[in-house]
Amino acid sequence: MADRSLEKEFDVLKNDLGTLKEDVSTIAKLLAKKGQTQLNEAVDNGKARVQAGVDVLEEQVTARPLTSLLVAFGVGILLGKMTQR
């Protein structure tokens, strides 16, 4: 008699663990989807910010080409000196 009760309890426990496994799997999938959405939004935001920076830089180079060339030359010399060890 006690064996049947124990078997029933074991079956209930197995069913509960199966349900728990399904629930955890569903939650993990939902969190992964939400994380992917947030990552895509962050990437899109980053791309937009980089493009805005490039646009500003292009405007500055177009407005002052000689100054931009001299600044680039100076930065190149500075980087060359820093890496020349």
N, C-alpha and C positions, 0 to 999 in steps of 0.2 A: 504494500500500500504506500509506503513511504517512497519506494522507488519510482512509482508513477508520478507522485507529486513532485519529486525531484526532477524527473524527466520533463514534466510540464513547465516547471520553473526554468529549466535549461532551454527549452524551446522558446519560451517567452523572452529570455535573455538574448538568444540568438536573433530573434525577430527585432528586438529593440536595437541591438548592435547593427543590424542591417539597415534599419531606418536611420540610425545615427550616421552611418557611413554615407548614405544617400544625401542626408541633410548637409553634412560637412562638404561633400562633393559639390552640391548645388551652391553653397555659400562661397566656396573657393572659386567656382566658375564666375559667379556674379562679381566677386571682388577683382578677379583678373580682368573682366570686361570693363569694370569701372576704372581700374588702373590704366588699362590700355587707352581708354577715352581721355583720361587726364594727361597721359603721356603725349597723345596726339595733339591735344590742345596746347600743351607746353611747347612742343616742337613747332607748331604753326605760329605761336606767339614769338618764339625765338627767331624763326625765319623772317617774320614781319619786322622785328626790331633790327635784325642784321641788314635787311634790305633798306630800311629807313636810314641806317648809318651809311650804307654805300651811296644812297642818293644824296645825302648831305655832303659826303666826301667828293662825289662827282661835281656837285655844284661849286664847291670850294676850288677844286682844280680848274674848272672851267672859268671861274671868275678871276682867279689869280694863278695862271699857269707858271710863270717864272718863279714866284714865291714857292709854289708847290714843288717845283723841280729843285730849288735850292734846299728846301727842307728835307726832301727825300735824299739828296746828296749828303747832307749833313748827318742824317740818321744812318745812312750807309757807312760813312766814315766812322761814326761813333761805335756802331756794331762791329765793324772790322777791328777797331782798337780793343774792344772788350773781349773779342774772341781770339786775339793774337797773343797767346801766352806761351 
